[in-house]
Amino acid sequence: MGKEMSDVKISIALEEQLEEIEVHIRAARISEELRQIERALAEIAHGTSKLVFYKKETEYYLSLTDILFFETDAKTVYAHTAKDIYETKYRLYELETLLPAYFMRVSKSTILNCREIYSITKSISASSLVEFKNCHKQVYVSRNYYKTLKMRLEEMR
């Protein structure tokens, strides 16, 4: 898939006057490998192991490893765990840049945690069904995202 890591050049320039780390990526085009690098850097930079979630007037600080998937319904984005549902203030497109690489968009309205997938039932004519470990919850993967999801799962092996 794409370029080997040996084709990636990494250089570090030290500038004592800088107060923050700046990361500049130069590339000829946007690729899946570049997006993976971006997600990995965002995960490190933002420390997104936990996000704030809401249920009524209560804030919850949950580990992302507990989240099975995010879905949007109208204007609200919900985070699903095996046993509960929480609201988040983020939009799906914002979550795509914040979440670790093991999360992936699988439809216009869903981002799922690839590490929690138990099974995928492929449908040729429609969306494929994803089931999660130790849970009754399910989501659908649109045909447009199915192949990319399969590749991501292969990479994670």
N, C-alpha and C positions, 0 to 999 in steps of 0.2 A: 504494500500500500504506500504509494508516494515515495518520498525521498528517505534514504537511510539517515540515521543520526549523524553519520560521518559527513554528510552534505551540509550540516548545520554548523555555521561558524559562530563561536561564542567568544566575545571579548569583554573585558572589564576595564574601565578607565576610572582611576581614582582622582577625585577633585575635592581637596580638603575643604573648600568653601561651601560645598553642598551640605544642606542640613537633612535632606531626605534622599532616599534612593530613587533614581529615575531609571526606568527601563525603556529602551528604544529598540524596536524591532524593525528591521529593514527586510523587505521581501518584494519579489516581482509581482506576486498576486496573493490573494487570500486563499488558503487551502485548509483542509481539515486538520493537517498537522499544525498549522499556524494557530488555528482555533484551540487545539489541545494545549499548546504552549500558553496561549492567553489565559485559558481556564486554570491551568496549573499555577501560573503566576498570580492570578486573582485570588485563588484559594490561599496561597501563602501570604499575600499582601493583606488580605482582608481577614484572615484567620476565621473563615466562615465555617467553623465546626459547630457553631450554634447561632440561631437567629431568634428573634422575638416573635412569638405567636400570640394570638388573642382569642379569648372566648368570653363574650360579654364584656365585663369590666376588668377581667383578670388577664395579666400578662404571663406568658409561659416561656421559659428559656429551655428549648428542646435541642437535643443533639440532632444534627442532620442525618445521622445514621438511623434515627428512629422514624424518619419520614419515608413513606412508601412512594408518594407522588404528590404533586401539586396540580390543581385543576382550577380553571376559571369558570365561573358561572355569572354571566352578565358582567358586572364590574368588580366582583369580589374574587380574590384568589384564596383558595383553601388548601391547607396542607393536611394530608391524611397520614395518620399513623395506623398501626394495626387495629387499635381500639378506639380511636377518636378522630375528630376533625377540628382544625383550628383555622382562624383567619390569619392572613399576613397582609401587611401594608404594601408589599412589593407587587409589581406587575410581572407577568411571566417573562417578558423580555429582559427585565432587570434581574430576575432570578437566573436566567440563562448565563449572565456574565458573572454572577456572584457564586453560584453553586460549584462544588467540586466536579471534576470530570466524570465521576460516576453517575451524575445526573444527566438526563438527556431529554430534549423535547421529542415527543412521539406523535403529536397532533397539534392542531392550532390551539387547543385548550388544555394540553397536558404535558407536564415534565415528570419523568419518573426516575426513581432510584434504581439503576441497573443492578446494584448489588443485592437487591431484595427480590428480584424476579425468580419465581419458582418454575413457571412454564409459559410458553407462547403457543397458542393454537392458531396456526396460519389459515387464513381464508383467502382464496384466490379472488373472489369477487368483491370482497369488502374488507373492512378493517380486521386486523388480527387481535385476538384476545390475550392479554397478559394477566397472569395470576401471580400473587405474591406468596412468599413463605409464611406459614403459620397464620394465614388470614383469609377471610372470605372475599375481600375487596378485589375488584378487577378494573382494568382500564383497556381501552382499545388503542391500537397503534394503527395510524393511517397507512395506506399503501405507500405513500410518498416517503415515510420514515422507516419502514420495515427493514429494508436492506441495510441502512445505516445503523439501525439498532443491532442487527445480527453481527455486523462488523465490529461494533463497540463491544459486544459480549465476547466475541472471539479474542479481541485485544486484552480483555480483562482476565482471561483464563490464566 
